[in-house]
Amino acid sequence: KQVRQREITPEEEKRSIQLRQDHLQWGKMKIQRLYKNTYGVSISSWKVQYTIKRYKLYPNPQKNKQTQAKRKRNKDKKRTINLKKKKHPGFIIALDTIVIYWKGKKRYILTAIDEVSKIAFARMYTTKHSRNAGDFIKRVAYLLDYELWNTCHDNGSEFEGEFQTAIYSLELGDYWSRPATPKDNPFSERFNRTIQEEFVDLGNMTDDVVAFNHNLTDWLIEYNFVRPHQSLDYDTPWEYYAETAGYAETAGVLPMYSSS
């Protein structure tokens, strides 16, 4: 019935505005001390912050607006460390982007790996626009017969915008690494190193996206169906996935591979 009223007086507000305008680069704690030194009375840092925010007394208002928007996005993000992981193929797909500089051009390789079965996919794009990341996650979902539940990735701009639209349409959970914390997404980091050492560095790099992706497909088939993995007790990712997901050969019947 009775709402809380603001506690700052018009005089305090007027003085705070003047001090802030004279010292736009100073923070609220410095303005608070200056207020006391100038007027002989104390003021809370909250009142100073309230005045700065209300009247937008920033040295660069546009930059501050962008910073506040970024902070809000970060606050709303679900973090990977808060996800209770399950040891089931497809439960969480780790995503990342490799940036390669080649003959004055930049190319981007988006990567995805199932944290449990180690089934992986990658594709090169000319930009890291969120549209390309959206296209990529749709391809991953198709290749896994839509047997996936969550994604995790870093805070790159490619995982905003149209990527989020794709995530919503696929009804996937989406989890973000903490800023500057690669250990939140170690499986992607390891797969990125593997694709760099066992494919890119062996003479397969080209800025021709079509040719690169064509050759990369052959390598991915070998990675998923032929290459033994130490972490899987030297099974291939497909062998591990087939045994876990029920695709393994039983009663003399050949295993049924996904049509995709």
Secondary structure, DSSP 8 states (H G I E B T S, - for coil): ---------HHHHHHHHHHHHH-TTS-HHHHHHHHHHHHSS---HHHHHHHHHHHT--SSHHHHHHHHHHHHHHHH--BGGGS---SSTTSEEEEEEEEEEETTEEEEEEEEEETTT--EEEEEESS--HHHHHHHHHHHHHHTTT---EEEE-S-GGGSHHHHHHHHHHT-EEEE--TT-GGGSHHHHHHHHHHHHHTGGGTT--S-HHHHHHHHHHHHHHHHHT--BGGGTTB-HHHHHHHHHT-S-BTTB-------
